[in-house]
Amino acid sequence: LQAARPIAFIHIPKCGQSFANAVKYLPGLCPNLPPGFVYHSTMQYCPGGFSSEGRYTFTDHSGIGGMYQTVVKGHGVIMLRQPEQRLLSAYYDHQHSWPLW
């Protein structure tokens, strides 16, 4: 796990935010994380654990484009979902991220 730090979490809309929450609890990744912590403001609890280079936050919906070679390669983590399920989830979440992403 130490060799993969900082983790570059690639967040596809409606895919895997709960997975990101699980990753935070990997041993040694976020030593300052309070018990039961969920989602936002993780960077302060995980020094050196996640990369947000070239993005607004480490969980935003940015693509990796030109950052692959310098930031993501060897550090990328992604959770994918069946496309039809993503569409249904977004629809029922008030058209989440539509038409932005």
Disulfide bonds with the S-S distance in Angstrom:
Cys30-Cys46 1.86
